[in-house]
Amino acid sequence: MTDTGTHRRTPSTATFTSRDPATGRPLAEHPVHGPEDVARAVERGRAAGARWAALPAARRRAHLLGWKRLLASELDAVAASVAAETGKPLQDAELELLLTLEHLSWAARNAGRVLRGRRVRTGLPASNQSASVVHRPLGVVGVIGPWNYPVYTPMGSIGYALAAGNAVVFKPSEYTPGTGVLLARLFERAVPGFAGLFTVVTGAAGTGAALAASGVDKLAFTGSPGTARKVMEVCARSLTPFLAECGGKDAVLVTADADLDAAADAIVWGALGNAGQTCAGVERVYAVRAVHARLCDRVVERARTLRPGTGPDAAYGPLTMPGQGDVVRRHVDAALAAGAGAPLGGTDAPGSADPAEPSGGPFVAPVVLVDVPEDCPAMTEETFGPTVAINAVADVDEAVRRTNASRYALGAAVFCGSRREGAAIASRLRAGAVSVNSVLGFAAVPALPFGGSGDSGFGRVHGAEGLRAFTAPQSVTVRRFAPPVDLTSFATPSAAKARAVALTRWLHTRR
């Protein structure tokens, strides 16, 4: 975690200032919550969580659907907070909220079904037992959220953890604290009888470290791989379970028979939407050589019309983090120095401020790179800016190999003339989620689990797997009758045990 907010200390309380990333103007003051504040939040969560977990699943469902309805009615206010703190266009913030509502609704409506106890078969040695599995809430779940999607992404943990019967302590990004505070305020309005069940603590690195060390029963983190490793080290000291979503370097594979117009449209949106600040956004494209040039022309044609800014005609907003422009510049410069081409943009990207210029501000125009060497940072590191690299490959096999060579494995997309063949290609990819003939299609389906492997992290949110991720399975057996031969009693004669062993062995040699 990095402490990048503007902090000051009064005689009693430290505060920091959230700012508009486009202008730098102050938005609000927020407290820096330290270890004692976090510990109190966790303690309150335990008390409220015990009552919450004791409710029937139907009651929790009703409460969460009430929160969902309130979020829907207050969508304008929440979207305005997201837009102000991230700089993204208001319509983008509204789309984020719509997806959030779908996920919260699904979690609330399906938790009872997914998590209800189930009977399991016992097998011959335990035929006198009945056996079942139940999913118990963990207790208090800590959530450390990102700034790029400050509602949709953390709610993949918050909403599902609450639906599974847990309390939640949420630390939003120091860039988007007001949005987190607003979510908690609306929860208190919708669920007034459970003060402390969903609590927000604000701050930067120190607050996140305090939450990791607070004794929560699981910590769900979204951020960079480097920060995840630091947080995981803190969790390891107390063996606190850890769920990590650490970004990606997602690829799009384009076959020779793909619809190039559809592919180009999706690539431009997936690469440039939210100024490229999407963990599962498009950063790499591998197109079969026969269509590579035509695809590049179509991508450039579409991207050329897009401009960042703050006005109603802006396609996307600023880079939210002040230092991200330097990352984009480094990746683009290194690619060009290694022989890549830039049919659009580059270090002299027109139409907005160049991140290479110190006075340029936070806006970056679209950059399209081609023929980028695979060992360049633009192909190996997460850029998180409005850039895309499009490389030619000999065939689908090469595209699959290059895609899977990345140390990231979060999402991917395949554009192919045949849906069946597209699905077959998808099955060969190491990514945790793949869309065929669209990008990010999986993000809108609440029943699908989301997560990756490698430097993209581990664990899953969303769907049934996401609900179960915030529970502890408990196995229960009930003895129904005494067995003919009790193999777990010292009173059973040795000869009887030997006959039982021989019989079981005989059965297994013939099955």
C-alpha positions, 0 to 999 in steps of 0.5 A: 500500500502506498500513502499518496493522499494529502494528510494533516494532523489536528491536535486530536485527529489526522485527516486527508484530502480527497481531490478531483483528479482532473483539476486537483481541487479539494473535494472533502476531508476524511479521517485517517483511521489508525489501528485503534479505530480499525479495532473498534470497527472490527469489534462492532462488526463482531457484535452486529455480525452475530445477530446478522448471522442468526437471522434466517436467510430470507430475512437477510435477503429482504434487508439486502434487497432493501439496500439495493432498492435504496442504492437504485433510488440514490443512483444519481448521488452515488454516480456523482460521487464516483465521477467526482472522485475518479474523474470518469464521465457520469455515464460511465459511473452510472453503468458501474452502478447498474452492474453493481445493482445486478450483482447485489440483487443476485447475491441477496436472492441466491445466498440461501439456495447456494449456502443451504446445507446438503446431504452427502453419501457416506460410503460403505465403511460409514453406512451407519452415519448420515452426513451433511455439509453446511456453510457457516459465515466467517465472522468479520470480513475486511475489504480493501477496495480500488479506486478505478471502480470504487463501487462495482469492484469492492461490492463483489466482496462486500455484497457477497460477504453480507449475503453469506452472513458476515459483517464487513469492514471496508477500507476504500481507496484513499482516492475514493473515500467519499464513495465508500462512506456514502455506501455505508451511510445508505446501508445504515438507512436501509438496515437501521437495526444493525449498526456496525454491520457494514463499517467504513474506515478511511486512510491510506497505507497505514489504515490498510495495514491495520485492517490486515492485522486487525484479526478479521476472519478474511481479507479481500484485496484489490490492487497491484501484485506488489501491494498484495504481497505486502498485505499478504505478509501482514495477514500471514502473521495471524494466518488470516485467509486472503483473497487477492484480485491483482489486475491483468494484462488481458489479451484479445485473440482475433482469427482470420474469419472474425468480424473485424468491425465488431472486433475493432469496436470492442477492442477500442472500448475495452482498451480506452474505456475508463482511460484504460484503467480497468483490471480486465481491460484490453491491453494486448491484441493478437491478430492472425497475420492475414487480417492484422493490417485491416484490424489495425486500420479499423481500430485506429479509425475508431480510436482517432475520434475519441478525446479525453476530458471533463466535458459532456463530449469526452469519451473518457476522463483523466488518469486518476493516480498522479503518477500513472502518466509516467507509467504510460510514457515509459511503456510507450517510449520503450516500445517505440525504442524497441522498434514498435510502430505507433499508427496513432498517438505515441509520445506526441499523442494529439488532442490532449496533454502528453504525459511526457510533459510535466505540465500536461495534466492527467489527460492522455489521448489514445495510443495504438501500438503495433509490432511490439516486441513481446519482452517490452513493458507494454506487453509484460506489465499492466499499463493501466492507461488508454493504450493498446498493442496489436501484434500479428501472429502466424495462427491461433496456436501462436496467439494462444501461446503468447497470451498464456506466456504472460505472468497475468491471467485474469481475463481474455477475449476471442473474436472468431467467425464460429462461436463453437470454435471461439469457445474451443479457443477460450478453453485453451487460455489460462485466463480466469474469464473469457468472452467470445465475440465481446469483451468483458461480457462476463462482468455483467453476469452475476452468476459467473465467478471472477478472478485469476491466477499468477500475478492476477491473484487468487480466489474468486468473487461473484457467483456461487463460488463468490458466496462460498468464498466468504463461508467456512464449510462444516462437515457433520455426521450423525450416527444412525445405528450401531455398525455390525462391526465397529472399527473405531472401538477397542472393544471389537474383537480383532477377528471381526475387524480382520473379516471386515477389512478382508470384505472391504478389500475384496469389494474394492478389487472388483469395483 
